[in-house]
Amino acid sequence: MFIPKGYYTSQGYTGFLPDGSRMAFPTQEEYIDYVEELHSAA
């Protein structure tokens, strides 16, 4: 099970994706929504 994790930056929130890459989001909420969507699509 993938555990969402990331960190805040001056631009917003940077989250780690399940494949190990990083992606910037405006908020942590959007990051979590995105990751959950990836999982439900898989």
PQR file with spaces between the fields and no chain letter, atoms N, CA, C, O and H, PARSE charges and radii, in Angstrom:
ATOM       1  N    MET     1       0.851   -1.202    0.000 -0.4000 1.5000
ATOM       2  CA   MET     1       0.000    0.000    0.000 -0.0000 2.0000
ATOM       3  C    MET     1       0.880    1.244    0.000  0.5500 1.7000
ATOM       4  O    MET     1       1.790    1.376    0.819 -0.5500 1.4000
ATOM       5  N    PHE     2       0.601    2.142   -0.917 -0.4000 1.5000
ATOM       6  CA   PHE     2       1.376    3.375   -1.014 -0.0000 2.0000
ATOM       7  C    PHE     2       0.935    4.354    0.067  0.5500 1.7000
ATOM       8  O    PHE     2      -0.260    4.594    0.238 -0.5500 1.4000
ATOM       9  H    PHE     2      -0.138    2.036   -1.582  0.4000 1.0000
ATOM      10  N    ILE     3       1.889    4.917    0.792 -0.4000 1.5000
ATOM      11  CA   ILE     3       1.597    5.941    1.800 -0.0000 2.0000
ATOM      12  C    ILE     3       1.920    7.304    1.189  0.5500 1.7000
ATOM      13  O    ILE     3       3.080    7.570    0.874 -0.5500 1.4000
ATOM      14  H    ILE     3       2.859    4.722    0.653  0.4000 1.0000
ATOM      15  N    PRO     4       0.916    8.178    1.012 -0.5600 1.5000
ATOM      16  CA   PRO     4       1.205    9.494    0.453  0.2800 2.0000
ATOM      17  C    PRO     4       2.145   10.278    1.359  0.5500 1.7000
ATOM      18  O    PRO     4       1.937   10.352    2.570 -0.5500 1.4000
ATOM      19  N    LYS     5       3.173   10.856    0.768 -0.4000 1.5000
ATOM      20  CA   LYS     5       4.032   11.731    1.555 -0.0000 2.0000
ATOM      21  C    LYS     5       4.648   12.787    0.658  0.5500 1.7000
ATOM      22  O    LYS     5       4.786   12.602   -0.551 -0.5500 1.4000
ATOM      23  H    LYS     5       3.342   10.796   -0.216  0.4000 1.0000
ATOM      24  N    GLY     6       5.012   13.891    1.275 -0.4000 1.5000
ATOM      25  CA   GLY     6       5.550   15.000    0.516 -0.0000 2.0000
ATOM      26  C    GLY     6       5.956   16.090    1.475  0.5500 1.7000
ATOM      27  O    GLY     6       6.108   15.857    2.675 -0.5500 1.4000
ATOM      28  H    GLY     6       4.900   14.040    2.258  0.4000 1.0000
ATOM      29  N    TYR     7       6.131   17.276    0.945 -0.4000 1.5000
ATOM      30  CA   TYR     7       6.576   18.382    1.777 -0.0000 2.0000
ATOM      31  C    TYR     7       6.104   19.699    1.186  0.5500 1.7000
ATOM      32  O    TYR     7       5.860   19.804   -0.016 -0.5500 1.4000
ATOM      33  H    TYR     7       6.008   17.465   -0.029  0.4000 1.0000
ATOM      34  N    TYR     8       5.978   20.703    2.046 -0.4000 1.5000
ATOM      35  CA   TYR     8       5.573   22.026    1.597 -0.0000 2.0000
ATOM      36  C    TYR     8       6.769   22.796    1.061  0.5500 1.7000
ATOM      37  O    TYR     8       7.883   22.680    1.572 -0.5500 1.4000
ATOM      38  H    TYR     8       6.176   20.618    3.023  0.4000 1.0000
ATOM      39  N    THR     9       6.518   23.585    0.020 -0.4000 1.5000
ATOM      40  CA   THR     9       7.532   24.486   -0.516 -0.0000 2.0000
ATOM      41  C    THR     9       6.896   25.866   -0.612  0.5500 1.7000
ATOM      42  O    THR     9       5.708   26.023   -0.333 -0.5500 1.4000
ATOM      43  H    THR     9       5.613   23.679   -0.395  0.4000 1.0000
ATOM      44  N    SER    10       7.666   26.849   -0.999 -0.4000 1.5000
ATOM      45  CA   SER    10       7.108   28.191   -1.150 -0.0000 2.0000
ATOM      46  C    SER    10       6.076   28.243   -2.283  0.5500 1.7000
ATOM      47  O    SER    10       5.233   29.139   -2.311 -0.5500 1.4000
ATOM      48  H    SER    10       8.632   26.721   -1.226  0.4000 1.0000
ATOM      49  N    GLN    11       6.141   27.293   -3.207 -0.4000 1.5000
ATOM      50  CA   GLN    11       5.194   27.260   -4.326 -0.0000 2.0000
ATOM      51  C    GLN    11       3.927   26.483   -4.004  0.5500 1.7000
ATOM      52  O    GLN    11       2.950   26.581   -4.747 -0.5500 1.4000
ATOM      53  H    GLN    11       6.826   26.565   -3.184  0.4000 1.0000
ATOM      54  N    GLY    12       3.911   25.714   -2.920 -0.4000 1.5000
ATOM      55  CA   GLY    12       2.754   24.887   -2.621 -0.0000 2.0000
ATOM      56  C    GLY    12       3.194   23.603   -1.945  0.5500 1.7000
ATOM      57  O    GLY    12       3.908   23.630   -0.943 -0.5500 1.4000
ATOM      58  H    GLY    12       4.705   25.634   -2.317  0.4000 1.0000
ATOM      59  N    TYR    13       2.759   22.467   -2.506 -0.4000 1.5000
ATOM      60  CA   TYR    13       3.055   21.178   -1.893 -0.0000 2.0000
ATOM      61  C    TYR    13       3.672   20.268   -2.943  0.5500 1.7000
ATOM      62  O    TYR    13       3.154   20.159   -4.055 -0.5500 1.4000
ATOM      63  H    TYR    13       2.178   22.445   -3.320  0.4000 1.0000
ATOM      64  N    THR    14       4.768   19.618   -2.600 -0.4000 1.5000
ATOM      65  CA   THR    14       5.387   18.655   -3.506 -0.0000 2.0000
ATOM      66  C    THR    14       5.153   17.267   -2.943  0.5500 1.7000
ATOM      67  O    THR    14       5.539   16.974   -1.811 -0.5500 1.4000
ATOM      68  H    THR    14       5.189   19.706   -1.697  0.4000 1.0000
ATOM      69  N    GLY    15       4.522   16.417   -3.731 -0.4000 1.5000
ATOM      70  CA   GLY    15       4.212   15.068   -3.273 -0.0000 2.0000
ATOM      71  C    GLY    15       4.967   14.032   -4.067  0.5500 1.7000
ATOM      72  O    GLY    15       5.290   14.234   -5.238 -0.5500 1.4000
ATOM      73  H    GLY    15       4.208   16.655   -4.650  0.4000 1.0000
ATOM      74  N    PHE    16       5.247   12.907   -3.410 -0.4000 1.5000
ATOM      75  CA   PHE    16       5.881   11.781   -4.089 -0.0000 2.0000
ATOM      76  C    PHE    16       4.810   10.869   -4.656  0.5500 1.7000
ATOM      77  O    PHE    16       3.846   10.526   -3.973 -0.5500 1.4000
ATOM      78  H    PHE    16       4.984   12.742   -2.459  0.4000 1.0000
ATOM      79  N    LEU    17       4.987   10.481   -5.911 -0.4000 1.5000
ATOM      80  CA   LEU    17       4.045    9.569   -6.547 -0.0000 2.0000
ATOM      81  C    LEU    17       4.511    8.127   -6.326  0.5500 1.7000
ATOM      82  O    LEU    17       5.674    7.883   -6.002 -0.5500 1.4000
ATOM      83  H    LEU    17       5.770   10.760   -6.466  0.4000 1.0000
ATOM      84  N    PRO    18       3.578    7.163   -6.507 -0.5600 1.5000
ATOM      85  CA   PRO    18       3.945    5.752   -6.260  0.2800 2.0000
ATOM      86  C    PRO    18       5.150    5.283   -7.066  0.5500 1.7000
ATOM      87  O    PRO    18       5.864    4.384   -6.620 -0.5500 1.4000
ATOM      88  N    ASP    19       5.400    5.863   -8.236 -0.4000 1.5000
ATOM      89  CA   ASP    19       6.550    5.417   -9.038 -0.0000 2.0000
ATOM      90  C    ASP    19       7.855    6.081   -8.612  0.5500 1.7000
ATOM      91  O    ASP    19       8.897    5.853   -9.226 -0.5500 1.4000
ATOM      92  H    ASP    19       4.821    6.593   -8.599  0.4000 1.0000
ATOM      93  N    GLY    20       7.804    6.903   -7.561 -0.4000 1.5000
ATOM      94  CA   GLY    20       9.022    7.517   -7.049 -0.0000 2.0000
ATOM      95  C    GLY    20       9.274    8.927   -7.559  0.5500 1.7000
ATOM      96  O    GLY    20      10.180    9.607   -7.078 -0.5500 1.4000
ATOM      97  H    GLY    20       6.958    7.089   -7.061  0.4000 1.0000
ATOM      98  N    SER    21       8.481    9.373   -8.528 -0.4000 1.5000
ATOM      99  CA   SER    21       8.689   10.722   -9.034 -0.0000 2.0000
ATOM     100  C    SER    21       8.020   11.743   -8.114  0.5500 1.7000
ATOM     101  O    SER    21       7.215   11.393   -7.251 -0.5500 1.4000
ATOM     102  H    SER    21       7.745    8.821   -8.919  0.4000 1.0000
ATOM     103  N    ARG    22       8.370   13.002   -8.319 -0.4000 1.5000
ATOM     104  CA   ARG    22       7.783   14.079   -7.522 -0.0000 2.0000
ATOM     105  C    ARG    22       6.913   14.931   -8.423  0.5500 1.7000
ATOM     106  O    ARG    22       7.186   15.080   -9.614 -0.5500 1.4000
ATOM     107  H    ARG    22       9.024   13.286   -9.020  0.4000 1.0000
ATOM     108  N    MET    23       5.870   15.486   -7.845 -0.4000 1.5000
ATOM     109  CA   MET    23       4.981   16.344   -8.605 -0.0000 2.0000
ATOM     110  C    MET    23       4.500   17.463   -7.695  0.5500 1.7000
ATOM     111  O    MET    23       4.206   17.228   -6.523 -0.5500 1.4000
ATOM     112  H    MET    23       5.648   15.365   -6.878  0.4000 1.0000
ATOM     113  N    ALA    24       4.418   18.677   -8.224 -0.4000 1.5000
ATOM     114  CA   ALA    24       3.992   19.827   -7.423 -0.0000 2.0000
ATOM     115  C    ALA    24       2.477   19.996   -7.495  0.5500 1.7000
ATOM     116  O    ALA    24       1.875   19.828   -8.556 -0.5500 1.4000
ATOM     117  H    ALA    24       4.657   18.868   -9.176  0.4000 1.0000
ATOM     118  N    PHE    25       1.875   20.326   -6.371 -0.4000 1.5000
ATOM     119  CA   PHE    25       0.443   20.582   -6.272 -0.0000 2.0000
ATOM     120  C    PHE    25       0.231   21.880   -5.498  0.5500 1.7000
ATOM     121  O    PHE    25       1.086   22.279   -4.707 -0.5500 1.4000
ATOM     122  H    PHE    25       2.364   20.463   -5.509  0.4000 1.0000
ATOM     123  N    PRO    26      -0.909   22.541   -5.724 -0.5600 1.5000
ATOM     124  CA   PRO    26      -1.192   23.761   -4.968  0.2800 2.0000
ATOM     125  C    PRO    26      -1.366   23.490   -3.469  0.5500 1.7000
ATOM     126  O    PRO    26      -0.961   24.298   -2.633 -0.5500 1.4000
ATOM     127  N    THR    27      -1.979   22.333   -3.136 -0.4000 1.5000
ATOM     128  CA   THR    27      -2.250   22.000   -1.735 -0.0000 2.0000
ATOM     129  C    THR    27      -2.014   20.521   -1.491  0.5500 1.7000
ATOM     130  O    THR    27      -1.960   19.731   -2.434 -0.5500 1.4000
ATOM     131  H    THR    27      -2.308   21.677   -3.814  0.4000 1.0000
ATOM     132  N    GLN    28      -1.876   20.151   -0.238 -0.4000 1.5000
ATOM     133  CA   GLN    28      -1.722   18.743    0.112 -0.0000 2.0000
ATOM     134  C    GLN    28      -2.992   17.966   -0.225  0.5500 1.7000
ATOM     135  O    GLN    28      -2.925   16.806   -0.630 -0.5500 1.4000
ATOM     136  H    GLN    28      -1.921   20.793    0.528  0.4000 1.0000
ATOM     137  N    GLU    29      -4.155   18.611   -0.055 -0.4000 1.5000
ATOM     138  CA   GLU    29      -5.432   17.969   -0.396 -0.0000 2.0000
ATOM     139  C    GLU    29      -5.433   17.505   -1.850  0.5500 1.7000
ATOM     140  O    GLU    29      -5.826   16.377   -2.147 -0.5500 1.4000
ATOM     141  H    GLU    29      -4.210   19.554    0.274  0.4000 1.0000
ATOM     142  N    GLU    30      -4.995   18.376   -2.753 -0.4000 1.5000
ATOM     143  CA   GLU    30      -5.016   18.023   -4.170 -0.0000 2.0000
ATOM     144  C    GLU    30      -4.070   16.864   -4.451  0.5500 1.7000
ATOM     145  O    GLU    30      -4.359   16.002   -5.281 -0.5500 1.4000
ATOM     146  H    GLU    30      -4.676   19.293   -2.512  0.4000 1.0000
ATOM     147  N    TYR    31      -2.953   16.850   -3.762 -0.4000 1.5000
ATOM     148  CA   TYR    31      -2.007   15.744   -3.911 -0.0000 2.0000
ATOM     149  C    TYR    31      -2.654   14.426   -3.497  0.5500 1.7000
ATOM     150  O    TYR    31      -2.568   13.431   -4.216 -0.5500 1.4000
ATOM     151  H    TYR    31      -2.718   17.551   -3.088  0.4000 1.0000
ATOM     152  N    ILE    32      -3.300   14.426   -2.339 -0.4000 1.5000
ATOM     153  CA   ILE    32      -3.930   13.197   -1.850 -0.0000 2.0000
ATOM     154  C    ILE    32      -5.050   12.755   -2.792  0.5500 1.7000
ATOM     155  O    ILE    32      -5.188   11.565   -3.074 -0.5500 1.4000
ATOM     156  H    ILE    32      -3.370   15.235   -1.755  0.4000 1.0000
ATOM     157  N    ASP    33      -5.845   13.700   -3.277 -0.4000 1.5000
ATOM     158  CA   ASP    33      -6.896   13.354   -4.236 -0.0000 2.0000
ATOM     159  C    ASP    33      -6.304   12.722   -5.490  0.5500 1.7000
ATOM     160  O    ASP    33      -6.831   11.738   -6.009 -0.5500 1.4000
ATOM     161  H    ASP    33      -5.733   14.667   -3.048  0.4000 1.0000
ATOM     162  N    TYR    34      -5.214   13.291   -5.968 -0.4000 1.5000
ATOM     163  CA   TYR    34      -4.571   12.790   -7.181 -0.0000 2.0000
ATOM     164  C    TYR    34      -4.074   11.362   -6.986  0.5500 1.7000
ATOM     165  O    TYR    34      -4.283   10.498   -7.838 -0.5500 1.4000
ATOM     166  H    TYR    34      -4.786   14.091   -5.547  0.4000 1.0000
ATOM     167  N    VAL    35      -3.413   11.125   -5.853 -0.4000 1.5000
ATOM     168  CA   VAL    35      -2.879    9.787   -5.581 -0.0000 2.0000
ATOM     169  C    VAL    35      -4.016    8.776   -5.427  0.5500 1.7000
ATOM     170  O    VAL    35      -3.914    7.650   -5.913 -0.5500 1.4000
ATOM     171  H    VAL    35      -3.243   11.827   -5.161  0.4000 1.0000
ATOM     172  N    GLU    36      -5.093    9.173   -4.755 -0.4000 1.5000
ATOM     173  CA   GLU    36      -6.232    8.261   -4.603 -0.0000 2.0000
ATOM     174  C    GLU    36      -6.852    7.941   -5.963  0.5500 1.7000
ATOM     175  O    GLU    36      -7.287    6.816   -6.205 -0.5500 1.4000
ATOM     176  H    GLU    36      -5.176   10.088   -4.360  0.4000 1.0000
ATOM     177  N    GLU    37      -6.889    8.927   -6.837 -0.4000 1.5000
ATOM     178  CA   GLU    37      -7.425    8.704   -8.172 -0.0000 2.0000
ATOM     179  C    GLU    37      -6.564    7.730   -8.956  0.5500 1.7000
ATOM     180  O    GLU    37      -7.077    6.871   -9.673 -0.5500 1.4000
ATOM     181  H    GLU    37      -6.535    9.841   -6.641  0.4000 1.0000
ATOM     182  N    LEU    38      -5.233    7.869   -8.813 -0.4000 1.5000
ATOM     183  CA   LEU    38      -4.321    6.934   -9.478 -0.0000 2.0000
ATOM     184  C    LEU    38      -4.597    5.506   -9.011  0.5500 1.7000
ATOM     185  O    LEU    38      -4.596    4.573   -9.814 -0.5500 1.4000
ATOM     186  H    LEU    38      -4.817    8.567   -8.230  0.4000 1.0000
ATOM     187  N    HIS    39      -4.832    5.343   -7.718 -0.4000 1.5000
ATOM     188  CA   HIS    39      -5.060    4.008   -7.168 -0.0000 2.0000
ATOM     189  C    HIS    39      -6.383    3.430   -7.600  0.5500 1.7000
ATOM     190  O    HIS    39      -6.463    2.238   -7.896 -0.5500 1.4000
ATOM     191  H    HIS    39      -4.833    6.101   -7.066  0.4000 1.0000
ATOM     192  N    SER    40      -7.432    4.245   -7.646 -0.4000 1.5000
ATOM     193  CA   SER    40      -8.733    3.717   -8.050 -0.0000 2.0000
ATOM     194  C    SER    40      -8.745    3.385   -9.537  0.5500 1.7000
ATOM     195  O    SER    40      -9.513    2.526   -9.972 -0.5500 1.4000
ATOM     196  H    SER    40      -7.367    5.214   -7.406  0.4000 1.0000
ATOM     197  N    ALA    41      -7.904    4.055  -10.320 -0.4000 1.5000
ATOM     198  CA   ALA    41      -7.846    3.781  -11.755 -0.0000 2.0000
ATOM     199  C    ALA    41      -7.051    2.511  -12.064  0.5500 1.7000
ATOM     200  O    ALA    41      -7.278    1.865  -13.087 -0.5500 1.4000
ATOM     201  H    ALA    41      -7.280    4.752   -9.966  0.4000 1.0000
ATOM     202  N    ALA    42      -6.131    2.162  -11.189 -0.4000 1.5000
ATOM     203  CA   ALA    42      -5.256    1.011  -11.443 -0.0000 2.0000
ATOM     204  C    ALA    42      -6.006   -0.313  -11.336  0.5500 1.7000
ATOM     205  O    ALA    42      -5.413   -1.375  -11.522 -0.5500 1.4000
ATOM     206  H    ALA    42      -5.946    2.687  -10.358  0.4000 1.0000
